[in-house]
């Protein structure tokens, strides 16, 4: 079972408009991110971050950014505490 998909913001998002709408949900919850450490290998960058939701819920996560040969971001993944996402955004 993919627990991340139980959160109202879990799962995959495709396209610029859908991505903008997705990030707007985070902005509405006072979301901020504080990068702690960066690691790069080839076309991927892993960033260990601290996510905060209006200062009420804080959690550590790992964000993975994948770039193409032109340096364009082609994939973004985030792995963190899915229980926090369910508390902040609710379940599907």
C-alpha angles and dihedrals in degrees: 000000000000104000093188089067090061090069116088088239098040125110134044129325123197130190134027097268094048090047091051091050090048094052090046088064089057092047090053089059094053092255120184133168129210113197112217108175136006128207124182131194120168110307095351133084121191117200123191105212144176113229120203129190109202088317090288100097123029126180142166120242143166118234119198119200120190120198132194125228090275092056093253117145106244103167137024124189130177127193119191147117105326092189088066090052090052092049093049101038104020129232130293 
